C-alpha cells in the first residue's frame, strides 16, 4: 500500500467512504515563563493547546513534549533558560 501525499488545505481521501482527514498547519512555540511548556495553535482549527512536561498536570504528554521540543531545537527556537 502506497502512502498518499498530504497537501496543505486539501482533504485526505481515505479508502473508507465514511472517513476523511483534513491536514492543516500547526504553529508550535515554547512558553516564555515556563520552559517545560509548549503551545500548539492553528488559525481557525485548533485553539491554543498546552503540552507540558509536568507529571502531575492534566496536560502532561511526555512523548509529544519530547518530539515537539526536538522540532523547536532543530529550528533553533528552544531556550533552556
Gaussian input, Z-matrix of N, CA and C with variables (Angstrom, degrees):
# hf/3-21g

backbone

0 1
 N
 C     1     B1
 C     2     B2     1     A1
 N     3     B3     2     A2     1     D1
 C     4     B4     3     A3     2     D2
 C     5     B5     4     A4     3     D3
 N     6     B6     5     A5     4     D4
 C     7     B7     6     A6     5     D5
 C     8     B8     7     A7     6     D6
 N     9     B9     8     A8     7     D7
 C    10    B10     9     A9     8     D8
 C    11    B11    10    A10     9     D9
 N    12    B12    11    A11    10    D10
 C    13    B13    12    A12    11    D11
 C    14    B14    13    A13    12    D12
 N    15    B15    14    A14    13    D13
 C    16    B16    15    A15    14    D14
 C    17    B17    16    A16    15    D15
 N    18    B18    17    A17    16    D16
 C    19    B19    18    A18    17    D17
 C    20    B20    19    A19    18    D18
 N    21    B21    20    A20    19    D19
 C    22    B22    21    A21    20    D20
 C    23    B23    22    A22    21    D21
 N    24    B24    23    A23    22    D22
 C    25    B25    24    A24    23    D23
 C    26    B26    25    A25    24    D24
 N    27    B27    26    A26    25    D25
 C    28    B28    27    A27    26    D26
 C    29    B29    28    A28    27    D27
 N    30    B30    29    A29    28    D28
 C    31    B31    30    A30    29    D29
 C    32    B32    31    A31    30    D30
 N    33    B33    32    A32    31    D31
 C    34    B34    33    A33    32    D32
 C    35    B35    34    A34    33    D33
 N    36    B36    35    A35    34    D34
 C    37    B37    36    A36    35    D35
 C    38    B38    37    A37    36    D36
 N    39    B39    38    A38    37    D37
 C    40    B40    39    A39    38    D38
 C    41    B41    40    A40    39    D39
 N    42    B42    41    A41    40    D40
 C    43    B43    42    A42    41    D41
 C    44    B44    43    A43    42    D42
 N    45    B45    44    A44    43    D43
 C    46    B46    45    A45    44    D44
 C    47    B47    46    A46    45    D45
 N    48    B48    47    A47    46    D46
 C    49    B49    48    A48    47    D47
 C    50    B50    49    A49    48    D48
 N    51    B51    50    A50    49    D49
 C    52    B52    51    A51    50    D50
 C    53    B53    52    A52    51    D51
 N    54    B54    53    A53    52    D52
 C    55    B55    54    A54    53    D53
 C    56    B56    55    A55    54    D54
 N    57    B57    56    A56    55    D55
 C    58    B58    57    A57    56    D56
 C    59    B59    58    A58    57    D57
 N    60    B60    59    A59    58    D58
 C    61    B61    60    A60    59    D59
 C    62    B62    61    A61    60    D60
 N    63    B63    62    A62    61    D61
 C    64    B64    63    A63    62    D62
 C    65    B65    64    A64    63    D63
 N    66    B66    65    A65    64    D64
 C    67    B67    66    A66    65    D65
 C    68    B68    67    A67    66    D66
 N    69    B69    68    A68    67    D67
 C    70    B70    69    A69    68    D68
 C    71    B71    70    A70    69    D69
 N    72    B72    71    A71    70    D70
 C    73    B73    72    A72    71    D71
 C    74    B74    73    A73    72    D72
 N    75    B75    74    A74    73    D73
 C    76    B76    75    A75    74    D74
 C    77    B77    76    A76    75    D75
 N    78    B78    77    A77    76    D76
 C    79    B79    78    A78    77    D77
 C    80    B80    79    A79    78    D78
 N    81    B81    80    A80    79    D79
 C    82    B82    81    A81    80    D80
 C    83    B83    82    A82    81    D81
 N    84    B84    83    A83    82    D82
 C    85    B85    84    A84    83    D83
 C    86    B86    85    A85    84    D84
 N    87    B87    86    A86    85    D85
 C    88    B88    87    A87    86    D86
 C    89    B89    88    A88    87    D87
 N    90    B90    89    A89    88    D88
 C    91    B91    90    A90    89    D89
 C    92    B92    91    A91    90    D90
 N    93    B93    92    A92    91    D91
 C    94    B94    93    A93    92    D92
 C    95    B95    94    A94    93    D93
 N    96    B96    95    A95    94    D94
 C    97    B97    96    A96    95    D95
 C    98    B98    97    A97    96    D96
 N    99    B99    98    A98    97    D97
 C   100   B100    99    A99    98    D98
 C   101   B101   100   A100    99    D99
 N   102   B102   101   A101   100   D100
 C   103   B103   102   A102   101   D101
 C   104   B104   103   A103   102   D102
 N   105   B105   104   A104   103   D103
 C   106   B106   105   A105   104   D104
 C   107   B107   106   A106   105   D105
 N   108   B108   107   A107   106   D106
 C   109   B109   108   A108   107   D107
 C   110   B110   109   A109   108   D108
 N   111   B111   110   A110   109   D109
 C   112   B112   111   A111   110   D110
 C   113   B113   112   A112   111   D111
 N   114   B114   113   A113   112   D112
 C   115   B115   114   A114   113   D113
 C   116   B116   115   A115   114   D114
 N   117   B117   116   A116   115   D115
 C   118   B118   117   A117   116   D116
 C   119   B119   118   A118   117   D117
 N   120   B120   119   A119   118   D118
 C   121   B121   120   A120   119   D119
 C   122   B122   121   A121   120   D120
 N   123   B123   122   A122   121   D121
 C   124   B124   123   A123   122   D122
 C   125   B125   124   A124   123   D123
 N   126   B126   125   A125   124   D124
 C   127   B127   126   A126   125   D125
 C   128   B128   127   A127   126   D126
 N   129   B129   128   A128   127   D127
 C   130   B130   129   A129   128   D128
 C   131   B131   130   A130   129   D129
 N   132   B132   131   A131   130   D130
 C   133   B133   132   A132   131   D131
 C   134   B134   133   A133   132   D132
 N   135   B135   134   A134   133   D133
 C   136   B136   135   A135   134   D134
 C   137   B137   136   A136   135   D135
 N   138   B138   137   A137   136   D136
 C   139   B139   138   A138   137   D137
 C   140   B140   139   A139   138   D138
 N   141   B141   140   A140   139   D139
 C   142   B142   141   A141   140   D140
 C   143   B143   142   A142   141   D141
 N   144   B144   143   A143   142   D142
 C   145   B145   144   A144   143   D143
 C   146   B146   145   A145   144   D144
 N   147   B147   146   A146   145   D145
 C   148   B148   147   A147   146   D146
 C   149   B149   148   A148   147   D147
 N   150   B150   149   A149   148   D148
 C   151   B151   150   A150   149   D149
 C   152   B152   151   A151   150   D150
 N   153   B153   152   A152   151   D151
 C   154   B154   153   A153   152   D152
 C   155   B155   154   A154   153   D153
 N   156   B156   155   A155   154   D154
 C   157   B157   156   A156   155   D155
 C   158   B158   157   A157   156   D156
 N   159   B159   158   A158   157   D157
 C   160   B160   159   A159   158   D158
 C   161   B161   160   A160   159   D159
 N   162   B162   161   A161   160   D160
 C   163   B163   162   A162   161   D161
 C   164   B164   163   A163   162   D162
 N   165   B165   164   A164   163   D163
 C   166   B166   165   A165   164   D164
 C   167   B167   166   A166   165   D165
 N   168   B168   167   A167   166   D166
 C   169   B169   168   A168   167   D167
 C   170   B170   169   A169   168   D168
 N   171   B171   170   A170   169   D169
 C   172   B172   171   A171   170   D170
 C   173   B173   172   A172   171   D171
 N   174   B174   173   A173   172   D172
 C   175   B175   174   A174   173   D173
 C   176   B176   175   A175   174   D174
 N   177   B177   176   A176   175   D175
 C   178   B178   177   A177   176   D176
 C   179   B179   178   A178   177   D177
 N   180   B180   179   A179   178   D178
 C   181   B181   180   A180   179   D179
 C   182   B182   181   A181   180   D180
 N   183   B183   182   A182   181   D181
 C   184   B184   183   A183   182   D182
 C   185   B185   184   A184   183   D183
 N   186   B186   185   A185   184   D184
 C   187   B187   186   A186   185   D185
 C   188   B188   187   A187   186   D186
 N   189   B189   188   A188   187   D187
 C   190   B190   189   A189   188   D188
 C   191   B191   190   A190   189   D189
 N   192   B192   191   A191   190   D190
 C   193   B193   192   A192   191   D191
 C   194   B194   193   A193   192   D192
 N   195   B195   194   A194   193   D193
 C   196   B196   195   A195   194   D194
 C   197   B197   196   A196   195   D195
 N   198   B198   197   A197   196   D196
 C   199   B199   198   A198   197   D197
 C   200   B200   199   A199   198   D198
 N   201   B201   200   A200   199   D199
 C   202   B202   201   A201   200   D200
 C   203   B203   202   A202   201   D201
 N   204   B204   203   A203   202   D202
 C   205   B205   204   A204   203   D203
 C   206   B206   205   A205   204   D204
 N   207   B207   206   A206   205   D205
 C   208   B208   207   A207   206   D206
 C   209   B209   208   A208   207   D207
 N   210   B210   209   A209   208   D208
 C   211   B211   210   A210   209   D209
 C   212   B212   211   A211   210   D210
 N   213   B213   212   A212   211   D211
 C   214   B214   213   A213   212   D212
 C   215   B215   214   A214   213   D213
 N   216   B216   215   A215   214   D214
 C   217   B217   216   A216   215   D215
 C   218   B218   217   A217   216   D216
 N   219   B219   218   A218   217   D217
 C   220   B220   219   A219   218   D218
 C   221   B221   220   A220   219   D219
 N   222   B222   221   A221   220   D220
 C   223   B223   222   A222   221   D221
 C   224   B224   223   A223   222   D222
 N   225   B225   224   A224   223   D223
 C   226   B226   225   A225   224   D224
 C   227   B227   226   A226   225   D225
 N   228   B228   227   A227   226   D226
 C   229   B229   228   A228   227   D227
 C   230   B230   229   A229   228   D228
 N   231   B231   230   A230   229   D229
 C   232   B232   231   A231   230   D230
 C   233   B233   232   A232   231   D231
 N   234   B234   233   A233   232   D232
 C   235   B235   234   A234   233   D233
 C   236   B236   235   A235   234   D234
 N   237   B237   236   A236   235   D235
 C   238   B238   237   A237   236   D236
 C   239   B239   238   A238   237   D237
 N   240   B240   239   A239   238   D238
 C   241   B241   240   A240   239   D239
 C   242   B242   241   A241   240   D240

   B1=1.4452
   B2=1.5292
   B3=1.3080
   B4=1.4620
   B5=1.5283
   B6=1.3237
   B7=1.4553
   B8=1.5223
   B9=1.3229
   B10=1.4568
   B11=1.5190
   B12=1.3235
   B13=1.4620
   B14=1.5206
   B15=1.3301
   B16=1.4531
   B17=1.5153
   B18=1.3126
   B19=1.4546
   B20=1.5209
   B21=1.3163
   B22=1.4553
   B23=1.5264
   B24=1.3105
   B25=1.4530
   B26=1.5161
   B27=1.3143
   B28=1.4530
   B29=1.5222
   B30=1.2985
   B31=1.4597
   B32=1.5206
   B33=1.3139
   B34=1.4671
   B35=1.5204
   B36=1.2986
   B37=1.4634
   B38=1.5301
   B39=1.2985
   B40=1.4560
   B41=1.5228
   B42=1.3299
   B43=1.4633
   B44=1.5217
   B45=1.3239
   B46=1.4589
   B47=1.5287
   B48=1.2950
   B49=1.4580
   B50=1.5255
   B51=1.3179
   B52=1.4594
   B53=1.5299
   B54=1.3198
   B55=1.4594
   B56=1.5237
   B57=1.3344
   B58=1.4585
   B59=1.5190
   B60=1.3010
   B61=1.4503
   B62=1.5188
   B63=1.3134
   B64=1.4581
   B65=1.5212
   B66=1.3162
   B67=1.4589
   B68=1.5248
   B69=1.3276
   B70=1.4533
   B71=1.5215
   B72=1.3201
   B73=1.4590
   B74=1.5213
   B75=1.3312
   B76=1.4635
   B77=1.5192
   B78=1.3155
   B79=1.4596
   B80=1.5299
   B81=1.3272
   B82=1.4613
   B83=1.5252
   B84=1.3421
   B85=1.4574
   B86=1.5178
   B87=1.3222
   B88=1.4590
   B89=1.5272
   B90=1.3288
   B91=1.4562
   B92=1.5253
   B93=1.3221
   B94=1.4721
   B95=1.5239
   B96=1.3356
   B97=1.4652
   B98=1.5232
   B99=1.3069
   B100=1.4692
   B101=1.5248
   B102=1.3064
   B103=1.4712
   B104=1.5317
   B105=1.3275
   B106=1.4624
   B107=1.5337
   B108=1.3313
   B109=1.4606
   B110=1.5286
   B111=1.3287
   B112=1.4564
   B113=1.5237
   B114=1.3316
   B115=1.4541
   B116=1.5184
   B117=1.3350
   B118=1.4610
   B119=1.5197
   B120=1.3374
   B121=1.4615
   B122=1.5218
   B123=1.3179
   B124=1.4570
   B125=1.5195
   B126=1.3251
   B127=1.4662
   B128=1.5150
   B129=1.3182
   B130=1.4666
   B131=1.5241
   B132=1.3451
   B133=1.4618
   B134=1.5224
   B135=1.3243
   B136=1.4643
   B137=1.5210
   B138=1.3282
   B139=1.4595
   B140=1.5223
   B141=1.3466
   B142=1.4593
   B143=1.5301
   B144=1.3185
   B145=1.4543
   B146=1.5228
   B147=1.3290
   B148=1.4633
   B149=1.5199
   B150=1.3301
   B151=1.4637
   B152=1.5229
   B153=1.3366
   B154=1.4623
   B155=1.5274
   B156=1.3181
   B157=1.4594
   B158=1.5276
   B159=1.3375
   B160=1.4624
   B161=1.5300
   B162=1.3372
   B163=1.4740
   B164=1.5309
   B165=1.3154
   B166=1.4594
   B167=1.5221
   B168=1.3274
   B169=1.4595
   B170=1.5233
   B171=1.3291
   B172=1.4590
   B173=1.5268
   B174=1.3287
   B175=1.4614
   B176=1.5290
   B177=1.3189
   B178=1.4669
   B179=1.5226
   B180=1.3249
   B181=1.4665
   B182=1.5268
   B183=1.3368
   B184=1.4603
   B185=1.5287
   B186=1.3183
   B187=1.4697
   B188=1.5262
   B189=1.3371
   B190=1.4610
   B191=1.5319
   B192=1.3349
   B193=1.4644
   B194=1.5220
   B195=1.3286
   B196=1.4623
   B197=1.5287
   B198=1.3238
   B199=1.4661
   B200=1.5180
   B201=1.3432
   B202=1.4587
   B203=1.5274
   B204=1.3190
   B205=1.4642
   B206=1.5269
   B207=1.3307
   B208=1.4662
   B209=1.5255
   B210=1.3325
   B211=1.4701
   B212=1.5262
   B213=1.3354
   B214=1.4574
   B215=1.5276
   B216=1.3307
   B217=1.4630
   B218=1.5274
   B219=1.3329
   B220=1.4646
   B221=1.5274
   B222=1.3316
   B223=1.4633
   B224=1.5249
   B225=1.3437
   B226=1.4605
   B227=1.5192
   B228=1.3439
   B229=1.4610
   B230=1.5273
   B231=1.3268
   B232=1.4610
   B233=1.5242
   B234=1.3442
   B235=1.4631
   B236=1.5139
   B237=1.3373
   B238=1.4597
   B239=1.5237
   B240=1.2947
   B241=1.4718
   B242=1.4967
   A1=108.62
   A2=116.77
   A3=119.92
   A4=109.29
   A5=115.36
   A6=120.31
   A7=109.44
   A8=115.44
   A9=119.98
   A10=109.40
   A11=117.05
   A12=121.57
   A13=109.92
   A14=116.77
   A15=121.74
   A16=108.89
   A17=116.37
   A18=122.05
   A19=108.10
   A20=116.99
   A21=122.27
   A22=110.82
   A23=116.05
   A24=121.68
   A25=115.13
   A26=118.29
   A27=120.24
   A28=110.14
   A29=116.19
   A30=121.59
   A31=109.23
   A32=116.61
   A33=122.68
   A34=108.35
   A35=117.05
   A36=122.07
   A37=109.24
   A38=115.87
   A39=121.82
   A40=109.94
   A41=116.55
   A42=121.04
   A43=111.13
   A44=116.43
   A45=121.41
   A46=109.02
   A47=116.71
   A48=120.59
   A49=112.71
   A50=116.90
   A51=120.30
   A52=113.94
   A53=118.17
   A54=118.82
   A55=111.32
   A56=114.40
   A57=120.85
   A58=108.20
   A59=116.56
   A60=122.43
   A61=107.66
   A62=117.03
   A63=121.38
   A64=107.85
   A65=117.44
   A66=120.90
   A67=109.05
   A68=116.75
   A69=121.40
   A70=108.89
   A71=116.27
   A72=122.87
   A73=109.40
   A74=116.28
   A75=122.16
   A76=108.42
   A77=116.01
   A78=121.46
   A79=107.76
   A80=116.31
   A81=122.50
   A82=108.46
   A83=116.32
   A84=119.20
   A85=111.10
   A86=115.19
   A87=123.19
   A88=109.13
   A89=117.12
   A90=122.15
   A91=109.57
   A92=117.33
   A93=121.20
   A94=112.62
   A95=117.12
   A96=120.86
   A97=113.20
   A98=117.10
   A99=122.29
   A100=108.18
   A101=117.33
   A102=122.12
   A103=113.36
   A104=117.49
   A105=121.58
   A106=110.90
   A107=115.78
   A108=121.44
   A109=108.61
   A110=116.56
   A111=122.92
   A112=107.72
   A113=116.08
   A114=121.83
   A115=110.02
   A116=116.08
   A117=122.29
   A118=106.65
   A119=116.85
   A120=121.48
   A121=109.04
   A122=115.69
   A123=121.96
   A124=108.06
   A125=117.07
   A126=121.07
   A127=111.18
   A128=115.74
   A129=124.41
   A130=115.16
   A131=119.23
   A132=120.87
   A133=111.38
   A134=117.23
   A135=122.01
   A136=110.01
   A137=117.08
   A138=120.99
   A139=108.59
   A140=118.08
   A141=118.99
   A142=111.11
   A143=115.75
   A144=122.47
   A145=108.88
   A146=115.72
   A147=121.44
   A148=111.14
   A149=115.52
   A150=123.56
   A151=105.05
   A152=117.64
   A153=116.99
   A154=111.86
   A155=114.21
   A156=122.33
   A157=110.55
   A158=116.97
   A159=123.36
   A160=108.92
   A161=119.03
   A162=122.49
   A163=115.89
   A164=120.16
   A165=121.39
   A166=113.23
   A167=117.95
   A168=121.72
   A169=112.70
   A170=115.85
   A171=121.73
   A172=110.16
   A173=117.01
   A174=122.71
   A175=112.77
   A176=116.99
   A177=122.82
   A178=109.38
   A179=115.38
   A180=122.06
   A181=106.93
   A182=117.97
   A183=120.53
   A184=114.62
   A185=118.43
   A186=120.34
   A187=110.56
   A188=116.31
   A189=119.59
   A190=110.13
   A191=116.78
   A192=120.93
   A193=109.95
   A194=116.71
   A195=121.37
   A196=111.03
   A197=116.78
   A198=120.13
   A199=112.10
   A200=117.16
   A201=119.96
   A202=110.89
   A203=116.72
   A204=121.30
   A205=109.99
   A206=117.16
   A207=121.36
   A208=111.45
   A209=116.75
   A210=120.75
   A211=109.74
   A212=116.38
   A213=120.36
   A214=111.76
   A215=117.19
   A216=121.12
   A217=110.15
   A218=116.85
   A219=120.54
   A220=111.70
   A221=116.99
   A222=121.31
   A223=112.05
   A224=117.07
   A225=120.85
   A226=113.54
   A227=117.27
   A228=121.20
   A229=112.37
   A230=118.57
   A231=121.91
   A232=109.38
   A233=116.56
   A234=121.49
   A235=108.77
   A236=116.47
   A237=120.42
   A238=111.55
   A239=118.48
   A240=121.60
   A241=111.20
   D1=124.97
   D2=179.13
   D3=-87.71
   D4=148.57
   D5=179.95
   D6=-82.55
   D7=142.78
   D8=177.45
   D9=-85.94
   D10=137.22
   D11=177.28
   D12=-71.79
   D13=142.75
   D14=175.40
   D15=-98.26
   D16=136.14
   D17=176.30
   D18=-124.93
   D19=138.41
   D20=-176.19
   D21=-56.31
   D22=128.99
   D23=175.59
   D24=84.66
   D25=-7.89
   D26=179.58
   D27=-97.13
   D28=153.44
   D29=179.77
   D30=-88.97
   D31=129.82
   D32=176.64
   D33=-72.50
   D34=125.33
   D35=-179.79
   D36=-93.27
   D37=116.68
   D38=179.08
   D39=-87.80
   D40=163.80
   D41=174.31
   D42=-69.47
   D43=-22.55
   D44=179.45
   D45=-87.34
   D46=131.37
   D47=-177.32
   D48=-65.44
   D49=-31.79
   D50=-173.69
   D51=-87.89
   D52=0.67
   D53=-176.94
   D54=-123.68
   D55=154.34
   D56=174.56
   D57=-158.20
   D58=154.46
   D59=177.71
   D60=-127.47
   D61=132.33
   D62=178.42
   D63=-103.45
   D64=128.82
   D65=177.32
   D66=-93.09
   D67=144.82
   D68=178.70
   D69=-153.06
   D70=165.01
   D71=-177.46
   D72=-87.57
   D73=133.73
   D74=176.66
   D75=-114.31
   D76=130.41
   D77=174.17
   D78=-94.61
   D79=134.00
   D80=-177.07
   D81=-124.22
   D82=132.60
   D83=176.99
   D84=-149.09
   D85=154.74
   D86=-178.95
   D87=-84.96
   D88=139.50
   D89=177.10
   D90=-64.26
   D91=139.65
   D92=-177.61
   D93=-70.24
   D94=-35.48
   D95=-175.53
   D96=-92.81
   D97=-40.58
   D98=-177.89
   D99=-109.94
   D100=102.02
   D101=-174.31
   D102=-69.09
   D103=-10.96
   D104=177.93
   D105=-100.48
   D106=26.87
   D107=179.99
   D108=-132.35
   D109=133.18
   D110=178.56
   D111=-122.41
   D112=140.67
   D113=178.16
   D114=-110.48
   D115=139.53
   D116=174.35
   D117=-118.62
   D118=138.10
   D119=179.25
   D120=-152.08
   D121=148.92
   D122=175.69
   D123=-145.30
   D124=128.43
   D125=-177.91
   D126=-56.66
   D127=131.61
   D128=174.84
   D129=63.04
   D130=6.03
   D131=-179.34
   D132=-126.48
   D133=-52.34
   D134=-172.43
   D135=-125.15
   D136=119.75
   D137=173.33
   D138=-65.68
   D139=157.76
   D140=177.68
   D141=-51.33
   D142=122.71
   D143=-175.73
   D144=-120.95
   D145=128.39
   D146=-177.43
   D147=-89.98
   D148=133.89
   D149=171.25
   D150=-124.56
   D151=121.76
   D152=-178.51
   D153=-131.15
   D154=176.40
   D155=-176.98
   D156=-116.40
   D157=34.82
   D158=-179.64
   D159=-105.69
   D160=109.16
   D161=-172.83
   D162=-53.39
   D163=-30.37
   D164=-177.35
   D165=-90.93
   D166=4.38
   D167=-175.81
   D168=-91.59
   D169=150.84
   D170=174.79
   D171=-64.61
   D172=-30.37
   D173=-177.12
   D174=-94.45
   D175=22.03
   D176=179.29
   D177=-77.92
   D178=109.67
   D179=178.53
   D180=-134.65
   D181=82.08
   D182=-170.62
   D183=-60.43
   D184=-40.77
   D185=-177.55
   D186=-69.34
   D187=-44.43
   D188=178.69
   D189=-65.17
   D190=-41.40
   D191=177.84
   D192=-58.45
   D193=-45.76
   D194=-179.37
   D195=-60.42
   D196=-45.05
   D197=-178.40
   D198=-67.95
   D199=-42.54
   D200=178.06
   D201=-66.31
   D202=-37.17
   D203=177.49
   D204=-61.53
   D205=-42.31
   D206=178.45
   D207=-62.76
   D208=-37.30
   D209=177.03
   D210=-63.75
   D211=-47.06
   D212=-179.90
   D213=-63.95
   D214=-38.77
   D215=177.76
   D216=-63.28
   D217=-44.82
   D218=-178.23
   D219=-64.75
   D220=-26.08
   D221=178.24
   D222=-92.27
   D223=-0.34
   D224=-179.89
   D225=72.23
   D226=25.64
   D227=-177.79
   D228=-112.46
   D229=16.66
   D230=179.91
   D231=-106.32
   D232=134.58
   D233=176.34
   D234=-120.20
   D235=131.73
   D236=178.79
   D237=-82.55
   D238=-27.96
   D239=-179.15
   D240=-127.65

